[in-house]
Amino acid sequence: MSFSEKLVGFYFDRVYNPVYDLTTARFSAYRRLQNRSAGKFEFKDRDRLLCVGIGTGSEIPYILSRNGDVDIVGVDMSGRALKRAYQKGLEMGREVELFNMDARNLEFPEESFDKVLCLHVMDFIEDDEVATGGILRVLKKGGQFVITYPMNREGVKLGANMLKDGFHYNMASGKYRRAFVELLAQVGVGIVYFPLLFRKKQRFYSKKDLDNMFAKLSLMDFQVEEDNVYLDFIVYGRK
């Protein structure tokens, strides 16, 4: 792991993750993207789902509300975040299996999981092609995957998109208090996220980049969708 990655990891563990549930996890745009991504899965009872970069586990309630018999396994580099994720599982009446693990080195046997979900991990790690290959390695043949990749975006543009979308969405829904709360959360996340703008230059993707990468990985059964608010590509399919 490079020094810059260690620095980002320390920042996430000590600064970003402790306030994540009060900031990013509250945004309407993020919740819709998260639910849209996890909603691609066709869950069956006793499916084993791996969440790569599970963070504080904000996707756990949505997944278990769709099928309470899914066995969730999560990996993340932040011990603090994993503690929050574990608690969220307990609040839903389930014990989530969690590991402190690098997304680029998934220490599971081949074909261990029926589903794999990876949200906003490729934004923050180097060797993202290695991580993608690892996800496909631990996925069972015929299993489903959903992975997000960052489009060509700037932090200021993303923040403006989310601020405008959240305000209009909540006001149109008559959620005036939530509109105000989300506005405050946006200000908070802007302050917390600002230092991350100075990390090593991020890699962005085009649809052609993703087509080429998955072709190199010998995977053809996939689709690519765009989220034009959160400025992410959602790639999903079967192995």
Secondary structure in CASP SS format (residue, H / E / C, confidence):
PFRMAT SS
TARGET T0000
AUTHOR 0000-0000-0000
METHOD secondary structure of the structure
MODEL  1
M C 1.00
S C 1.00
F H 1.00
S H 1.00
E H 1.00
K H 1.00
L H 1.00
V H 1.00
G H 1.00
F H 1.00
Y H 1.00
F H 1.00
D H 1.00
R H 1.00
V H 1.00
Y H 1.00
N H 1.00
P H 1.00
V H 1.00
Y H 1.00
D C 1.00
L C 1.00
T C 1.00
T H 1.00
A H 1.00
R H 1.00
F C 1.00
S H 1.00
A H 1.00
Y H 1.00
R H 1.00
R H 1.00
L H 1.00
Q H 1.00
N H 1.00
R H 1.00
S H 1.00
A H 1.00
G C 1.00
K C 1.00
F C 1.00
E C 1.00
F C 1.00
K C 1.00
D C 1.00
R C 1.00
D C 1.00
R E 1.00
L E 1.00
L E 1.00
C E 1.00
V E 1.00
G C 1.00
I C 1.00
G C 1.00
T C 1.00
G C 1.00
S C 1.00
E C 1.00
I H 1.00
P H 1.00
Y H 1.00
I H 1.00
L H 1.00
S H 1.00
R H 1.00
N C 1.00
G C 1.00
D C 1.00
V C 1.00
D E 1.00
I E 1.00
V E 1.00
G E 1.00
V E 1.00
D E 1.00
M C 1.00
S C 1.00
G H 1.00
R H 1.00
A H 1.00
L H 1.00
K H 1.00
R H 1.00
A H 1.00
Y H 1.00
Q H 1.00
K H 1.00
G H 1.00
L H 1.00
E H 1.00
M C 1.00
G C 1.00
R C 1.00
E C 1.00
V C 1.00
E E 1.00
L E 1.00
F E 1.00
N E 1.00
M C 1.00
D C 1.00
A C 1.00
R C 1.00
N C 1.00
L C 1.00
E C 1.00
F C 1.00
P C 1.00
E C 1.00
E C 1.00
S C 1.00
F E 1.00
D E 1.00
K E 1.00
V E 1.00
L E 1.00
C E 1.00
L C 1.00
H C 1.00
V C 1.00
M C 1.00
D C 1.00
F C 1.00
I C 1.00
E C 1.00
D C 1.00
D H 1.00
E H 1.00
V H 1.00
A H 1.00
T H 1.00
G H 1.00
G H 1.00
I H 1.00
L H 1.00
R H 1.00
V H 1.00
L E 1.00
K E 1.00
K E 1.00
G E 1.00
G E 1.00
Q E 1.00
F E 1.00
V E 1.00
I E 1.00
T E 1.00
Y E 1.00
P E 1.00
M E 1.00
N C 1.00
R C 1.00
E C 1.00
G H 1.00
V H 1.00
K H 1.00
L H 1.00
G H 1.00
A H 1.00
N H 1.00
M H 1.00
L H 1.00
K H 1.00
D H 1.00
G H 1.00
F H 1.00
H H 1.00
Y H 1.00
N H 1.00
M H 1.00
A H 1.00
S C 1.00
G C 1.00
K C 1.00
Y H 1.00
R H 1.00
R H 1.00
A H 1.00
F H 1.00
V H 1.00
E H 1.00
L H 1.00
L H 1.00
A H 1.00
Q H 1.00
V H 1.00
G H 1.00
V H 1.00
G H 1.00
I H 1.00
V H 1.00
Y H 1.00
F H 1.00
P H 1.00
L H 1.00
L H 1.00
F H 1.00
R C 1.00
K C 1.00
K C 1.00
Q C 1.00
R C 1.00
F C 1.00
Y E 1.00
S C 1.00
K H 1.00
K H 1.00
D H 1.00
L H 1.00
D H 1.00
N H 1.00
M H 1.00
F H 1.00
A H 1.00
K H 1.00
L C 1.00
S C 1.00
L C 1.00
M C 1.00
D C 1.00
F E 1.00
Q E 1.00
V E 1.00
E E 1.00
E E 1.00
D E 1.00
N C 1.00
V C 1.00
Y C 1.00
L C 1.00
D E 1.00
F E 1.00
I E 1.00
V E 1.00
Y E 1.00
G E 1.00
R E 1.00
K C 1.00
END
